[in-house]
Amino acid sequence: MKCRKCGAGAVIELPRHNAAFCSPDFQEFFRKQIAEAIRKHKMFTTEEPVLVAVSGGKDSLALWDVLIETGYQTAGLYLDLGIFDYSVESKAKCEAFAASRGQKLIVESVADAVGAPIPEVQKATRRPTCSACGLSKRYLMNRAAVDNGYPVIATGHNLDDEAAVLFGNVIHWQMDSLSRQSPALASTHPKLARRVKPLYRLSERETAAYAFLRGIDYIVDECPFAKGATSIAHKQILDRLEEASPGAKHNFLFGFLEKARGVFQGAEPTVLNECAVCGQVTTGEICAFCKLGDQVKRRRA
């Protein structure tokens, strides 16, 4: 197996591209895919500071690595969910990565913000763990970006993640979610940062290969609460489809973005207000995160 570009021995084969690459050419391919995502969707410029949400996993750290190497102004944001040893190890990976590259890392704690770590929030509210976690992440990411002067948040969602979300939205016909599914979401309020996903053109396998070849030390274990999650079942279904028909995930996601997404965008734009308690954006009078915090306090009192 030889590199398509230089003819040297290849280290990775990419069936969906009908190509194989040596290490230097694969890393160049990886960076070009991110550059194309940023260009096509006007995600950010080299003049803007970018807040990169990092979990300690391969995707977010690989993204941060590429943005640093490319010359973007970045800082990392780590959300401490308080999930036992998983959070301890993932935080340590992010701190070591930032220190080794001389980058700023902002740390926000769910326990400080809502009154309890995620496992205790689940017990106190009886909400699904992933629901409370997702709500907390969205709120804290946006608050950290706005408070620290970052107009855009970049996350490590890859092609597999986005295809699985789309699959879930389609089989349940989540019209509102389908209208918002995009690699780049614009700011529609002064207190709402833009959110972008520069890895959406790259698969999970490709991101893992880049992280390995770059020597990035990341946490391998999945979140202990991810076991049995519906999103994982959707990924497994799409994995089987991809194995039988390379490029199926790409065609599914890109076909939607290029040909179908516009069909779901006819609705009136959502009116955003400022939460009466915390001042962050919400569609109601009090935001869902403040309601969650109040629920936790009452149940633990």
The 8 nearest C-alpha neighbors of each residue, nearest first, counted from 0:
[[1, 9, 8, 2, 19, 12, 10, 7],
 [2, 0, 8, 9, 6, 7, 3, 19],
 [1, 3, 20, 9, 6, 19, 21, 7],
 [4, 2, 19, 20, 6, 18, 5, 1],
 [3, 5, 2, 6, 20, 24, 7, 21],
 [6, 4, 7, 2, 3, 21, 24, 1],
 [7, 5, 2, 1, 3, 4, 8, 9],
 [8, 6, 2, 1, 5, 9, 21, 20],
 [7, 9, 1, 2, 21, 0, 6, 10],
 [8, 10, 21, 2, 1, 20, 0, 11],
 [11, 9, 21, 22, 20, 8, 12, 19],
 [12, 10, 19, 20, 9, 13, 21, 25],
 [11, 13, 19, 18, 14, 20, 10, 9],
 [12, 14, 18, 16, 15, 19, 17, 11],
 [15, 13, 17, 16, 245, 12, 18, 246],
 [16, 14, 246, 245, 17, 13, 18, 247],
 [15, 17, 18, 14, 13, 246, 19, 245],
 [18, 16, 14, 15, 13, 19, 12, 245],
 [19, 17, 16, 13, 12, 3, 14, 20],
 [18, 20, 12, 2, 11, 3, 13, 9],
 [21, 19, 2, 9, 25, 11, 24, 3],
 [20, 22, 9, 10, 2, 24, 23, 25],
 [21, 23, 25, 24, 10, 26, 20, 212],
 [24, 22, 26, 25, 21, 27, 20, 28],
 [23, 25, 27, 26, 21, 22, 20, 28],
 [24, 26, 28, 20, 22, 27, 23, 21],
 [27, 25, 29, 23, 28, 24, 22, 30],
 [26, 28, 24, 30, 25, 29, 31, 23],
 [27, 29, 25, 31, 26, 30, 24, 32],
 [30, 28, 26, 32, 27, 31, 25, 33],
 [29, 31, 27, 33, 32, 28, 34, 26],
 [32, 30, 34, 28, 33, 29, 35, 27],
 [33, 31, 35, 29, 30, 34, 200, 36],
 [34, 32, 36, 30, 31, 35, 197, 198],
 [33, 35, 31, 37, 36, 32, 38, 30],
 [34, 36, 38, 32, 33, 37, 39, 31],
 [37, 35, 33, 39, 34, 38, 197, 40],
 [36, 38, 42, 34, 35, 41, 40, 39],
 [39, 37, 35, 41, 36, 40, 34, 42],
 [40, 38, 36, 41, 37, 35, 42, 34],
 [39, 41, 42, 38, 37, 36, 183, 182],
 [42, 40, 38, 37, 39, 43, 44, 36],
 [41, 43, 37, 40, 195, 183, 38, 44],
 [44, 42, 41, 47, 37, 45, 151, 49],
 [43, 45, 46, 47, 42, 71, 41, 37],
 [44, 46, 71, 47, 72, 43, 70, 48],
 [47, 45, 44, 48, 72, 71, 43, 49],
 [48, 46, 44, 45, 49, 43, 72, 150],
 [47, 49, 72, 73, 149, 50, 46, 150],
 [50, 48, 73, 151, 149, 72, 152, 51],
 [49, 51, 152, 74, 75, 73, 149, 153],
 [52, 50, 75, 153, 152, 76, 53, 154],
 [51, 53, 76, 154, 75, 153, 77, 50],
 [54, 52, 59, 77, 55, 76, 51, 75],
 [53, 55, 56, 77, 89, 59, 52, 93],
 [54, 56, 89, 93, 92, 217, 218, 53],
 [57, 55, 217, 218, 54, 58, 59, 60],
 [58, 56, 60, 217, 61, 59, 207, 210],
 [59, 57, 155, 61, 60, 56, 206, 62],
 [58, 60, 155, 53, 62, 61, 57, 56],
 [59, 61, 63, 62, 57, 58, 64, 53],
 [62, 60, 64, 58, 59, 63, 210, 57],
 [63, 61, 59, 65, 60, 64, 58, 66],
 [62, 64, 60, 66, 61, 65, 67, 59],
 [65, 63, 61, 67, 62, 66, 60, 68],
 [64, 66, 68, 62, 67, 63, 69, 61],
 [67, 65, 69, 63, 71, 68, 64, 62],
 [66, 68, 64, 70, 69, 65, 71, 63],
 [69, 67, 65, 70, 66, 64, 71, 63],
 [68, 70, 66, 67, 71, 65, 30, 64],
 [71, 69, 67, 68, 66, 72, 45, 65],
 [70, 72, 45, 66, 67, 69, 73, 48],
 [73, 71, 48, 49, 70, 45, 47, 74],
 [74, 72, 49, 48, 50, 71, 75, 51],
 [73, 75, 103, 50, 104, 51, 102, 49],
 [74, 76, 104, 51, 50, 52, 105, 53],
 [75, 77, 52, 105, 104, 53, 106, 51],
 [76, 78, 106, 53, 54, 105, 52, 79],
 [79, 77, 107, 108, 106, 80, 76, 109],
 [78, 80, 108, 81, 107, 109, 77, 86],
 [81, 79, 109, 82, 117, 116, 78, 108],
 [80, 82, 116, 79, 86, 83, 117, 110],
 [83, 81, 86, 80, 85, 118, 117, 84],
 [82, 84, 85, 81, 86, 87, 118, 80],
 [85, 83, 87, 86, 88, 82, 89, 81],
 [86, 84, 88, 83, 87, 82, 89, 222],
 [87, 85, 89, 82, 84, 88, 81, 83],
 [86, 88, 84, 90, 85, 89, 91, 83],
 [89, 87, 91, 85, 90, 86, 84, 92],
 [88, 90, 55, 92, 86, 91, 87, 218],
 [91, 89, 93, 87, 92, 88, 86, 94],
 [90, 92, 94, 88, 89, 93, 95, 87],
 [93, 91, 89, 95, 55, 90, 94, 217],
 [94, 92, 96, 55, 90, 91, 95, 97],
 [93, 95, 91, 97, 96, 92, 98, 90],
 [94, 96, 98, 92, 93, 97, 99, 91],
 [97, 95, 93, 99, 94, 98, 92, 100],
 [96, 98, 102, 94, 100, 95, 99, 101],
 [97, 99, 101, 95, 100, 96, 94, 102],
 [100, 98, 96, 97, 101, 95, 102, 94],
 [101, 99, 97, 98, 102, 96, 67, 95],
 [102, 100, 98, 99, 97, 103, 96, 104],
 [103, 101, 97, 100, 74, 98, 104, 75],
 [102, 104, 74, 75, 97, 105, 101, 73],
 [105, 103, 75, 76, 74, 97, 106, 102],
 [104, 106, 76, 75, 77, 103, 107, 74],
 [107, 105, 77, 76, 78, 104, 108, 79],
 [106, 108, 78, 79, 77, 109, 105, 139],
 [109, 107, 79, 111, 110, 78, 112, 80],
 [108, 110, 112, 80, 111, 116, 113, 79],
 [111, 109, 115, 116, 114, 108, 112, 113],
 [112, 110, 108, 109, 114, 113, 115, 107],
 [111, 113, 109, 110, 114, 108, 292, 115],
 [112, 114, 292, 110, 109, 115, 111, 291],
 [113, 115, 110, 111, 112, 292, 296, 295],
 [114, 116, 110, 119, 113, 120, 117, 109],
 [117, 115, 110, 81, 119, 118, 109, 80],
 [116, 118, 120, 119, 80, 81, 121, 132],
 [119, 117, 121, 120, 116, 82, 122, 128],
 [120, 118, 122, 121, 117, 116, 115, 123],
 [121, 119, 117, 123, 122, 118, 115, 124],
 [120, 122, 125, 118, 119, 124, 128, 123],
 [123, 121, 119, 125, 120, 124, 118, 126],
 [124, 122, 120, 121, 298, 295, 125, 119],
 [123, 125, 126, 121, 122, 120, 295, 294],
 [126, 124, 121, 122, 123, 127, 120, 128],
 [125, 127, 124, 121, 128, 131, 130, 122],
 [128, 126, 130, 129, 125, 121, 131, 132],
 [127, 129, 130, 121, 131, 132, 126, 224],
 [128, 130, 132, 127, 131, 133, 224, 225],
 [129, 131, 127, 133, 128, 132, 134, 126],
 [132, 130, 134, 128, 133, 129, 135, 126],
 [131, 133, 129, 135, 130, 134, 136, 128],
 [134, 132, 136, 130, 135, 131, 129, 137],
 [133, 135, 131, 137, 132, 136, 130, 138],
 [136, 134, 132, 138, 133, 137, 139, 131],
 [137, 135, 133, 139, 138, 134, 140, 132],
 [138, 136, 140, 134, 135, 139, 133, 141],
 [137, 139, 135, 141, 136, 140, 142, 134],
 [138, 140, 142, 136, 141, 137, 143, 135],
 [141, 139, 143, 137, 142, 138, 136, 144],
 [140, 142, 144, 138, 139, 143, 192, 145],
 [143, 141, 139, 145, 144, 140, 146, 138],
 [142, 144, 146, 140, 141, 145, 147, 139],
 [145, 143, 149, 141, 147, 142, 146, 148],
 [144, 146, 142, 148, 147, 143, 149, 141],
 [145, 147, 143, 144, 148, 142, 149, 141],
 [148, 146, 144, 145, 149, 143, 142, 150],
 [147, 149, 145, 146, 144, 150, 48, 143],
 [148, 150, 144, 151, 48, 147, 49, 145],
 [151, 149, 192, 193, 148, 144, 145, 152],
 [150, 152, 193, 192, 49, 149, 194, 50],
 [151, 153, 50, 194, 51, 49, 193, 195],
 [154, 152, 51, 195, 196, 194, 50, 52],
 [153, 155, 52, 196, 156, 51, 59, 195],
 [156, 154, 59, 58, 157, 198, 196, 62],
 [157, 155, 160, 154, 196, 198, 199, 161],
 [156, 158, 199, 198, 160, 159, 201, 202],
 [157, 159, 199, 202, 161, 201, 160, 200],
 [158, 160, 162, 157, 161, 202, 203, 163],
 [161, 159, 163, 157, 158, 162, 156, 164],
 [160, 162, 164, 158, 163, 159, 165, 157],
 [161, 163, 165, 159, 252, 164, 160, 158],
 [164, 162, 166, 160, 165, 234, 161, 233],
 [165, 163, 161, 167, 166, 162, 168, 160],
 [164, 166, 168, 162, 163, 167, 169, 161],
 [165, 167, 163, 169, 164, 168, 162, 170],
 [168, 166, 164, 165, 170, 169, 163, 171],
 [167, 169, 173, 165, 171, 166, 172, 170],
 [168, 170, 172, 166, 171, 167, 165, 173],
 [169, 171, 167, 172, 168, 166, 173, 165],
 [172, 170, 169, 168, 173, 167, 166, 174],
 [173, 171, 169, 168, 170, 174, 177, 167],
 [172, 174, 168, 176, 171, 175, 177, 169],
 [173, 175, 177, 176, 172, 178, 263, 168],
 [176, 174, 178, 177, 173, 179, 263, 264],
 [177, 175, 179, 173, 178, 174, 180, 168],
 [178, 176, 174, 180, 179, 175, 173, 168],
 [177, 179, 263, 264, 175, 176, 180, 174],
 [180, 178, 176, 177, 181, 175, 184, 264],
 [181, 179, 177, 178, 176, 182, 165, 260],
 [180, 182, 183, 179, 184, 256, 178, 195],
 [183, 181, 196, 195, 199, 184, 197, 180],
 [184, 182, 195, 181, 194, 196, 42, 40],
 [183, 185, 194, 193, 195, 181, 186, 182],
 [184, 186, 193, 187, 183, 194, 192, 195],
 [185, 187, 193, 191, 192, 188, 184, 189],
 [186, 188, 185, 191, 189, 271, 192, 193],
 [187, 189, 191, 190, 186, 271, 280, 192],
 [188, 190, 191, 187, 186, 192, 145, 280],
 [191, 189, 188, 145, 280, 192, 279, 141],
 [190, 192, 188, 186, 189, 141, 187, 193],
 [193, 191, 150, 151, 186, 141, 194, 145],
 [192, 194, 151, 186, 185, 184, 152, 150],
 [195, 193, 152, 184, 151, 183, 153, 192],
 [194, 196, 183, 153, 182, 197, 42, 152],
 [195, 197, 182, 154, 198, 153, 156, 199],
 [196, 198, 33, 36, 199, 37, 195, 182],
 [199, 197, 157, 201, 200, 196, 33, 156],
 [198, 200, 157, 158, 201, 197, 196, 156],
 [201, 199, 198, 158, 32, 157, 202, 36],
 [202, 200, 158, 198, 199, 157, 205, 206],
 [203, 201, 158, 205, 204, 159, 157, 206],
 [202, 204, 206, 205, 159, 207, 157, 201],
 [205, 203, 207, 202, 206, 208, 201, 209],
 [204, 206, 208, 202, 207, 203, 201, 209],
 [205, 207, 209, 203, 208, 204, 58, 210],
 [208, 206, 204, 210, 205, 209, 57, 203],
 [207, 209, 205, 211, 206, 210, 212, 204],
 [208, 210, 206, 212, 211, 207, 213, 205],
 [211, 209, 215, 207, 213, 208, 212, 61],
 [210, 212, 208, 214, 209, 213, 207, 215],
 [211, 213, 209, 214, 210, 208, 22, 215],
 [214, 212, 210, 211, 215, 209, 26, 61],
 [215, 213, 211, 212, 210, 216, 209, 217],
 [216, 214, 210, 213, 217, 211, 61, 60],
 [215, 217, 214, 92, 218, 96, 210, 57],
 [218, 216, 56, 57, 55, 92, 215, 219],
 [217, 219, 56, 55, 220, 89, 92, 216],
 [220, 218, 217, 221, 56, 57, 55, 216],
 [221, 219, 218, 222, 85, 223, 56, 217],
 [220, 222, 223, 219, 225, 218, 224, 85],
 [221, 223, 225, 224, 220, 85, 226, 82],
 [224, 222, 225, 221, 226, 85, 82, 220],
 [223, 225, 222, 226, 128, 129, 228, 227],
 [226, 224, 222, 228, 223, 227, 221, 129],
 [227, 225, 224, 228, 223, 222, 231, 221],
 [226, 228, 225, 229, 231, 232, 224, 230],
 [229, 227, 225, 230, 231, 226, 232, 224],
 [228, 230, 232, 231, 233, 227, 167, 234],
 [229, 231, 233, 228, 232, 234, 163, 164],
 [230, 232, 234, 233, 229, 228, 235, 227],
 [233, 231, 235, 229, 234, 230, 236, 228],
 [234, 232, 230, 236, 231, 235, 163, 229],
 [235, 233, 231, 237, 163, 232, 236, 238],
 [234, 236, 238, 232, 237, 233, 231, 239],
 [237, 235, 233, 239, 234, 238, 232, 240],
 [236, 238, 240, 234, 239, 235, 241, 233],
 [239, 237, 235, 241, 240, 236, 234, 242],
 [240, 238, 242, 236, 237, 241, 243, 235],
 [239, 241, 237, 243, 238, 242, 244, 236],
 [242, 240, 245, 244, 238, 247, 243, 239],
 [243, 241, 239, 240, 244, 245, 238, 237],
 [242, 244, 240, 241, 239, 245, 247, 238],
 [243, 245, 241, 242, 247, 240, 246, 15],
 [246, 244, 15, 241, 247, 242, 14, 243],
 [245, 247, 15, 249, 248, 250, 244, 241],
 [246, 248, 250, 241, 249, 245, 244, 251],
 [249, 247, 251, 250, 246, 162, 252, 241],
 [248, 250, 246, 252, 247, 251, 253, 158],
 [249, 251, 247, 253, 254, 248, 252, 246],
 [250, 252, 248, 254, 249, 253, 247, 255],
 [253, 251, 255, 249, 162, 254, 250, 248],
 [254, 252, 256, 250, 255, 249, 251, 257],
 [253, 255, 257, 251, 250, 252, 256, 258],
 [254, 256, 259, 252, 253, 258, 257, 260],
 [257, 255, 253, 260, 254, 258, 259, 252],
 [258, 256, 254, 255, 253, 259, 260, 261],
 [259, 257, 255, 254, 256, 260, 261, 253],
 [258, 260, 255, 261, 262, 256, 257, 254],
 [261, 259, 256, 262, 255, 263, 258, 178],
 [260, 262, 264, 263, 259, 258, 178, 265],
 [261, 263, 260, 259, 264, 265, 178, 258],
 [262, 264, 178, 261, 260, 265, 177, 174],
 [265, 263, 178, 261, 266, 262, 260, 179],
 [264, 266, 263, 267, 262, 261, 178, 268],
 [265, 267, 264, 268, 263, 178, 175, 269],
 [266, 268, 269, 265, 264, 270, 175, 263],
 [269, 267, 270, 266, 265, 264, 187, 271],
 [268, 270, 271, 267, 282, 266, 187, 272],
 [271, 269, 282, 268, 272, 281, 267, 187],
 [272, 270, 282, 281, 280, 269, 273, 188],
 [273, 271, 281, 280, 282, 274, 283, 270],
 [272, 274, 280, 278, 279, 281, 275, 271],
 [273, 275, 278, 285, 279, 276, 286, 277],
 [274, 276, 285, 278, 284, 277, 273, 286],
 [275, 277, 274, 278, 285, 289, 286, 279],
 [278, 276, 274, 279, 275, 289, 273, 286],
 [277, 279, 274, 273, 275, 276, 280, 272],
 [280, 278, 273, 274, 277, 281, 190, 142],
 [281, 279, 273, 272, 274, 271, 190, 278],
 [282, 280, 286, 272, 283, 271, 273, 274],
 [281, 283, 271, 272, 270, 284, 280, 269],
 [284, 282, 281, 285, 286, 272, 274, 271],
 [283, 285, 274, 275, 286, 282, 281, 272],
 [286, 284, 274, 275, 283, 276, 287, 289],
 [287, 285, 281, 274, 288, 289, 290, 283],
 [286, 288, 290, 289, 291, 285, 281, 134],
 [287, 289, 291, 290, 286, 292, 135, 134],
 [290, 288, 292, 291, 286, 287, 293, 285],
 [291, 289, 287, 293, 288, 292, 294, 286],
 [290, 292, 288, 294, 289, 293, 287, 295],
 [293, 291, 113, 289, 295, 294, 290, 288],
 [292, 294, 290, 296, 295, 291, 289, 297],
 [295, 293, 291, 297, 292, 296, 290, 298],
 [294, 296, 292, 298, 293, 297, 123, 299],
 [297, 295, 293, 299, 294, 298, 300, 292],
 [296, 298, 300, 294, 299, 295, 293, 123],
 [299, 297, 295, 123, 296, 300, 294, 124],
 [298, 300, 296, 297, 295, 123, 294, 119],
 [299, 297, 298, 296, 295, 294, 123, 293]]
